[in-house]
């Protein structure tokens, strides 16, 4: 894979596709998961949209360290959010934690896979 041009790899990073799906799932998770109050639901939707947008950025710019580091920061924030918005004791908190960890692992994996 190292011999392939980054241009050839655009939209082909499976790790970023997994992150995109995780972001979409987080954004729509208030439809089936309890988040306690309105703030939890709102932040789940916002966090999911941001996670998905950064995943799209990573897909479009394979090998971009900035997009992967941004994804890592976003994932850490999403992981911390349930405690900040009162969703830590409900199912929505688990959705945020699990999807943030999945996206974090994928961002780190993608960085390692596209090292130059």
Wavefront OBJ file of the C-alpha trace (Angstrom):
o trace
v 0.000 0.000 0.000
v 2.948 2.299 0.531
v 3.618 2.399 -3.199
v 0.144 3.690 -3.962
v -0.365 7.399 -4.438
v -2.561 9.143 -1.842
v -4.730 10.346 -4.731
v -5.487 6.705 -5.567
v -6.539 6.055 -1.960
v -9.144 8.829 -1.698
v -12.472 7.479 -0.481
v -10.935 4.010 0.060
v -9.839 4.122 3.712
v -12.063 1.570 5.430
v -11.154 3.012 8.839
v -12.601 6.376 7.842
v -15.734 4.687 6.469
v -16.202 2.968 9.848
v -15.825 6.361 11.543
v -18.364 7.884 9.159
v -20.876 5.162 10.031
v -20.165 5.668 13.744
v -20.834 9.395 13.363
v -24.121 8.813 11.543
v -25.185 6.266 14.176
v -24.377 8.721 16.955
v -26.297 11.513 15.229
v -29.435 9.384 14.880
v -29.093 7.479 18.166
v -31.509 9.784 20.059
v -34.255 8.099 17.991
v -33.831 4.891 20.029
v -31.551 5.650 22.996
v -32.467 7.628 26.103
v -30.229 10.613 26.754
v -31.924 11.884 29.876
v -32.448 15.525 29.009
v -32.536 17.669 25.912
v -28.859 18.599 26.234
v -27.752 14.970 25.924
v -29.790 14.464 22.768
v -28.597 17.721 21.266
v -24.930 16.970 21.965
v -25.255 13.440 20.585
v -26.618 14.848 17.334
v -23.962 17.591 17.159
v -21.161 15.181 18.072
v -22.313 12.658 15.483
v -22.517 15.261 12.745
v -19.045 16.619 13.579
v -17.609 13.086 13.747
v -19.120 12.249 10.346
v -17.906 15.517 8.773
v -14.343 14.955 9.977
v -14.521 11.375 8.646
v -15.534 12.781 5.249
v -12.601 15.190 5.439
v -10.294 12.235 6.183
v -11.751 10.230 3.300
v -11.194 13.119 0.900
v -7.642 13.792 2.072
v -6.049 10.408 2.725
v -2.896 10.735 4.771
v -3.881 14.103 6.242
v -2.504 14.183 9.775
v -4.630 17.247 10.554
v -7.882 15.423 9.840
v -6.850 12.398 11.908
v -5.715 14.514 14.856
v -8.939 16.505 14.646
v -10.852 13.213 14.718
v -8.930 12.103 17.811
v -9.741 15.353 19.649
v -13.427 15.144 18.641
v -13.612 11.514 19.816
v -12.120 12.377 23.196
v -14.619 15.222 23.604
v -17.516 12.920 22.668
v -16.262 10.330 25.161
v -16.272 12.941 27.959
v -19.649 14.473 26.990
v -21.989 12.038 28.802
v -20.599 13.154 32.157
v -20.931 16.819 31.180
v -24.510 16.685 29.884
v -26.072 14.286 32.377
v -26.239 11.274 30.073
v -23.757 9.052 31.933
v -26.455 7.029 33.678
v -28.623 6.278 30.627
v -28.284 4.237 27.428
v -27.325 7.288 25.384
v -24.142 7.653 27.387
v -23.142 4.143 26.378
v -23.786 4.966 22.727
v -21.513 8.002 23.017
v -18.752 6.069 24.791
v -18.769 3.035 22.475
v -18.944 5.018 19.226
v -16.280 7.479 20.402
v -13.916 4.613 21.272
v -14.552 2.916 17.921
v -13.878 6.178 16.059
v -10.771 6.855 18.172
v -9.338 3.413 17.393
v -10.101 3.905 13.699
v -8.396 7.336 13.631
v -5.259 5.973 15.268
v -5.301 2.935 12.969
v -5.724 5.152 9.917
v -2.779 7.331 11.001
v -0.604 4.252 11.341
v -1.778 2.789 8.018
v -0.950 5.970 6.095
v 2.399 6.812 7.636
v 4.890 8.073 5.116
l 1 2 3 4 5 6 7 8 9 10 11 12 13 14 15 16 17 18 19 20 21 22 23 24 25 26 27 28 29 30 31 32 33 34 35 36 37 38 39 40 41 42 43 44 45 46 47 48 49 50 51 52 53 54 55 56 57 58 59 60 61 62 63 64 65 66 67 68 69 70 71 72 73 74 75 76 77 78 79 80 81 82 83 84 85 86 87 88 89 90 91 92 93 94 95 96 97 98 99 100 101 102 103 104 105 106 107 108 109 110 111 112 113 114 115 116
